[in-house]
Amino acid sequence: MATQTCLDCDSPGDGHCAVCHGTGKILRRAVRGRFEVRGPESLCSACRGSGYCQTCGGSGEVEVGGEGG
């Protein structure tokens, strides 16, 4: 099978999670009054803290096409 650059990565083909930018953590946000404040970090729910793109598993490439019959 052929491969192509994964477009779901933080930057196409870098293998990093697009939600946390590869850190595995995100800052929690809370609204207090009229202001949004950033709270403590928590594990990224998209990659479960791994920092890797879930589409390509961190490889930066995805398989395309199918098996010929």
N, C-alpha and C positions, 0 to 999 in steps of 0.2 A: 504494500500500500504506500501511497505517496503521503508526504506530510506538508503542512503549511504553517506559517507563523500563527500563533494563537492570538486572536484579537481581544480576548477577554482578560488578558494580563493587564497590570497597571500601566505599563507601556508595552505595546504589541511585541510579544516575543521575549520579554524579560523574565517571565516565570513568577513574578510577584503578584500577590493578591491585590486586586484593584480597590478593595474596601480599606485595607489597612496599609497599603503601599509596601507590603513585605515585612512589616514590623511584627505582625502577629497580635498587636494590641491596638485598641482604640480608646479614645478618651470618652468617658461617659458625659452626656450632656444633661443638664437639669435647668429648668426654668424657675427662677426665683423672682417673684414680682414681675417686672417688665424686662428683666435681663436674663440672657442665656449665659450660664457659667459652665466651665468645664470642670468635671469632677475627676476622680481617680481613674486610672486606666483599667480596662478589663480585656479579656481575651476577645479577639475578633470572632464574631459568630459566623462569618462567611467562610473562613479558613480554619476555624477552631484553634487558632493560635499558632498555626504552622508558618504563616507568612507566604505560603505558596498559592498560586492560582489554582482553583479547584477544577477548572476545565482541562488544563494540560498537566496538572500535578507538579508544576514547577519546571517542566522541561522547556516551555516556551513554544512548543510545537504540538499540533494536533494531527491525527491521521484523517485523511479525506479519501473518498471513494469507497468502493466495496470490492468484494471478491468477484472476479469474473466467473461466469458459469459455463 
